């Protein structure tokens, strides 16, 4: 990318990361992610039978405050989410070792199953939408906690990221809309090795590991705080 405005400015990221860190939102993610990286091993993960109830409990405490299910009843949506998490155990296990840097190599079938299961939590009666047309944040906010590789794509981020990154401005997306945006962010990040190295450093300092890095969440907060700075 020749246009420098399409690159992450590390000095701005540092200040925005610090600004984000002063908010309750940051504590929600930091607490969950620290628990996740401590919990997950080769044969254990946050949706397995041993840990799924704790994962669900934590998400129930977080997602309403992140306005994931507005304007609908969070309790109803979270009830559906509980069954969705149980149905996406194998799918999550198939994708959890892939980072945003390898998104194009991530198996499509489990990703699409996850898309439907998380998306239906905000659907009437919890039914799958035949066309897979869901509130994007119903999918991406819980998945950002679980996986860390997707941006949350809330309205602020959707309105602020560069249009060239293929992020739709509308509220509802289909799976391929999200996949297209994620491939764009994969390429965007790959073109910035200095940013990748810095994110590894931040992850090591913040979460005690650079073997699993929440690339999507780091990029999301970069644009979210930028939008707040501009009064959006």
C-alpha positions, 0 to 999 in steps of 0.5 A: 500500500503506497498510501501511508494513511492505510498503515497503522501508525505505531505512535498513535497505536501506543497512545490509543492502546493507553487510552483504551486501557483506562476504560472498563472495556479494556478490563473486560478483554484483558481479563478474558484474554489472560484467562484464555491464554492460560487455559488453552493448551494443545488438548484443552480450549475454552469451549471444551467440556471442562471450560465451556461453562466458565467461558459462557459465564464470562461472556454473559458478564461482558457482552451486554456491556459491549452492546452486543445484542441491542436493541434485543433482550440480552438474556434471551440472546445469551440463552441462545448463545449458550446452545450455540457455543455447544454446537461450535466446539469442534469448529472452534477447535479447528480454527483456534490455532490460525491467526489473522496472518493466516486467515486465508488458510483457515478452513472455511467450513468451520468458520461458516458454522461459527458465523451461523451459530453466533449470528443466530443468537440475535435472530428471532427464536434463535433460528439460523437465517437461511442466507446467513444474513446477520448482525455482524456484531452478534458474530464478531464481538463474542468471536473477538473474545474467543479467538482474538483475530476478528475486529468487532466491527461495531458501527464506530469501527465500520465508519472509520476504517479506510474504505479500501479495506472492504468493510461494509458500513451496513449493520447486517452482513453475510459470511462472505462480507466478513470473509472478504474484510478479514482477507483485506486485514490479513493482507493489510497486516502482512504488509506491516512487519514492524506492526506485527513485531510490535503487536507481539511485544505488546502481547508478551507484556500484557498477556505473558505470551507472544504465541497467541496474539489478538491481532483483530482486537488490537486493530479494532481498538486502534480504529475505535479509539480513533473514532472516539477522538474524532467525536464519532 
